[in-house]
Every structure is written in C-alpha cells, then in structure tokens.
Amino acid sequence: MGDRAVIDRFERFSFLISEASRSWHKITSDEMSKYGLKGPHSVYLLTMHRFPEGVTAPQLCEVCGKDKSDVSRMMAIMEEKGLVKKEGVYQNLYRGTFKLTAAGIDAAERVRERANRAVELAGDEVSEENRAIFYETFEIIVNNLRDISKNGLPD
C-alpha cells in the first residue's frame, strides 16, 4: 500500500474519532444540561466516578488528557454546582483531593447509563470479538501517538 493510501486512511480515522467524540458529548450533554453543565463536563464526572476514594488534579490531567487550567476551571464549576467537593489542602489546587458529592455520584451514574445505552446501540452490529480487537488495536495506536507527540518523531 502506498504512503498516500496510509495517510488517507489515517486522516479518515482521525475524522471519525473526532466525530465520535462530538457525538458522545452531544449525547451526554442532554443529561449534563440538567445540572447547568455541558457534555465535556461528563468526562470529568465519569473519570471521578471510577475513583470513589478521590482523585488529585494532576491525576485528572493525566487520565482525562487535559491541562491544569482546564481541570482547574472544570473542578471550580462542578464544585459550584454541588457535584464535586475538595478535601485536603484548599489553598493549593494540586495538593488536595477531589471527590464526587452524592449529587455528583447520581449525575455520573445517569451519564454512565446514557453513554452505555448509546454505545450499545452504536455497536449493535459489531461482534464481541471485533469489538475487542478494535479497542485493543485502538489503544495501541493511541499509546504510540501519545509517545510520539511527547517525545517527537524518531529520525
């Protein structure tokens, strides 16, 4: 296969991933609007739901792939809405731990239910075997791209 075909396939793949992300945020935004929030906030809710003992701002940066300013802004908004509470050193955003409140847990569970239903419907025609292969392959590609973007293209 020529270089152009590989590039075309990857450009199409990149577009599809971007479209999937936009669609997912649109689906979750219906639930998030009940809390005066938008779809992108759901990423934080779902991530924090996986860490019931709490999560630090640097952990959120890493797991969500966001920078410090985005995490800081999102946590402040969700704390104001009563979905998140901060424990520990309050003067320093990066030393304390963020936890979901009871309302935050409820919101995360509602978003998770909605997202699960959407994923079920979207993948209805894909076999479990193909799904497993896709996610495994996709994770390898993303990890490799993350390393390349962090360390630069090898010569």
Secondary structure as GFF3:
##gff-version 3
##sequence-region A 1 155
A	DSSP	alpha_helix	3	32	.	.	.	ID=ss1
A	DSSP	three_ten_helix	33	35	.	.	.	ID=ss2
A	DSSP	alpha_helix	41	49	.	.	.	ID=ss3
A	DSSP	alpha_helix	57	64	.	.	.	ID=ss4
A	DSSP	alpha_helix	68	80	.	.	.	ID=ss5
A	DSSP	beta_strand	84	87	.	.	.	ID=ss6
A	DSSP	beta_strand	97	100	.	.	.	ID=ss7
A	DSSP	alpha_helix	102	122	.	.	.	ID=ss8
A	DSSP	alpha_helix	128	151	.	.	.	ID=ss9
###
